Amino acid sequence: MTTIVLDNEAVQALTNPAHPKRTHVLAHVDAVATDRRRGLRKSMVVPATVRVEAGWDRSDPRSAVANRLTINDHFLDHTSANRAAQIVRRTGLTPADAHVAVVALTAPDDVVALTSDTPDITRATDGQVRIVRV
């Protein structure tokens, strides 16, 4: 199983038709959908803090395209919040970037982070996560 974790820029590209990186991100989403049809197990996850930072309100009709995609929310529970807080203290990164790192580091399988913050996510994960720059 592969988990694709979306960061702020990837979410903004999905929710904004005019975003300059929309085509690039949609190509990754399409590849995940194609792999799923082939029977490969892949999931897409968005940390809840990233949704907030990107302004993705799932009840907003303008988010219809993104809402039709199978992207699961990852919520901060007690353990995840503590781990994210430790990453924020250690790195000075935003809570959303720390949440991306927590999701990536705790996934029980192969992880790919779609991010425009390659140096930040690399630092937050100590280089343990495969990153695709958007």
Secondary structure, DSSP 8 states (H G I E B T S, - for coil): -EEEEE-HHHHHHHH-TT-TTHHHHHHHHHHHHHHHHTT--EEEEEEHHHHHHHT--TTSGGGHHHHHS-EEEE---HHHHHHHHHHHHHH---HHHHHHHHHHHH-SSEEEEEES-HHHHHHHTTT-SEEEE-
